[in-house]
């Protein structure tokens, strides 16, 4: 079991899953609020929610691929918070990482 790569990444998988679940709820609230502020129609709210959801899922995939193999610390509420913030700020994190 210790040689299984998924077992070694269990903390990252759990952290990412919990952060992604919270991000779905945040995207729904943010999409609703922004949709009402911009257009007020269901189409605006649904479109913004969909765009935010795609943004967060793309971020989850990119961050997981880049970071998961290095994540070995046990899962805590603070670690889930870090994953959650990372999901929303992933373009900044990737741009910062690439600078020499």
QUIUR-V358051 format. One record per residue. PSI is psi in whole degrees, 0 to 359 (999 if undefined). OMEGA is omega in whole degrees, 0 to 359 (none if undefined). D_FIRST is the distance of its C-alpha to the first C-alpha in whole Angstrom. Layout:
{{PSI:OMEGA:D_FIRST} {PSI:OMEGA:D_FIRST}}
//
This chain:
{{326:181:0} {336:179:4} {350:180:5} {123:182:5} {326:178:9} {326:178:9} {320:179:7} {333:180:9} {14:185:12} {323:180:12} {318:178:15} {319:178:17} {314:181:16} {317:180:17} {316:179:20} {319:180:21} {315:179:21} {319:178:23} {323:179:25} {321:176:26} {314:178:27} {324:181:29} {328:176:31} {317:179:32} {318:178:34} {317:179:35} {322:178:36} {315:180:38} {317:180:40} {319:177:41} {320:178:42} {315:181:44} {312:179:46} {322:179:46} {320:177:47} {322:181:50} {325:185:51} {305:188:51} {331:179:52} {0:181:52} {162:178:51} {322:180:48} {319:177:48} {314:181:48} {315:180:45} {320:179:43} {316:178:43} {319:177:42} {316:179:39} {317:180:38} {317:178:39} {321:179:37} {317:177:34} {317:179:34} {314:182:34} {320:180:31} {318:176:29} {317:177:29} {320:179:29} {316:181:25} {312:181:24} {315:180:26} {320:181:25} {317:180:21} {320:184:21} {330:192:23} {333:191:21} {321:184:18} {342:180:16} {351:183:18} {106:182:17} {352:181:15} {148:178:18} {154:182:17} {127:176:19} {172:178:22} {322:178:26} {321:178:27} {320:177:24} {320:176:24} {321:177:28} {316:177:27} {318:181:25} {313:178:28} {321:180:31} {325:179:29} {325:182:29} {338:182:33} {18:187:34} {325:178:31} {321:178:34} {320:180:36} {320:179:32} {322:178:32} {321:180:36} {323:181:35} {326:186:32} {341:181:34} {141:181:37} {999:none:38}}
//
